[in-house]
Amino acid sequence: MGLDIRLPLGLIFLIIGAIMALYGAFTWGSPIYASSGGINLNVGWGSVMVVFGGIMFALSRRKAL
């Protein structure tokens, strides 16, 4: 069976994480982060999503043993 969920999962996390991290980078210092104690959660979690997506994408591109 050739179904591998890692490729679409990795791409989704890469794309959404990059959008989220870029949005957080462009809105740095904005008053919208006052409710989170001044912490820019978009950059933090966007970066985590990009790393996870990159790992899933890299694992999907490996050749089967």
N, C-alpha and C positions, 0 to 999 in steps of 0.2 A: 504494500500500500504506500503510495507516494505522497500522502497528505502530511505537510509540515507546516504547522501553525506559526513557527518562529519567524518566517519571512514577513508575512503581513503584520504580525504583532510588532516586530521590530520596526517596520516602516511607519506604522501608526504612532508608536511611541516616539520615534525620531522626529516626525513631522510636528506632532502636537507639542512635544517638549521644546522643540526649537521655536515654535511660535510663542509659546508661553515665556520662554527665557528672553526672547527678543522684546516682547511686550514689557516684561519687567525691567529690562535694561533701558528701554526708551521712556519709561515712566518712573525712573529712579527719583526719589525725593518728593514724589507726589503726595498730596494729602489723602489719597485713597488708602494708604498703608497705615493710617492712624489707628484703625480698628484692630490691626494685628500687632500693635505695639511698636510700630515703625519698622517692622521687619518686612523686607521685600520677599514674600513667599513665592512669587512668580519666578524669580530668577533661581531660587533654591530648588524648588520642585521641578521646574523646567529642566534644569541641569541634571537632576536625578533621572528624569524621564529620558533625556538624550543618552545618558550613559547606559541605562537599561536597554533602550532601543538599539543602541550600537552593539551591545553584547548579544542580544537576540539575533540581530541581522548578521553579525559575524559568525555566530554558531550555525545559522541557516546556510551560509555560503560554504561551510566546510564540506569536503567530500566525505561520503559515507565510507566507513572502513570496510 
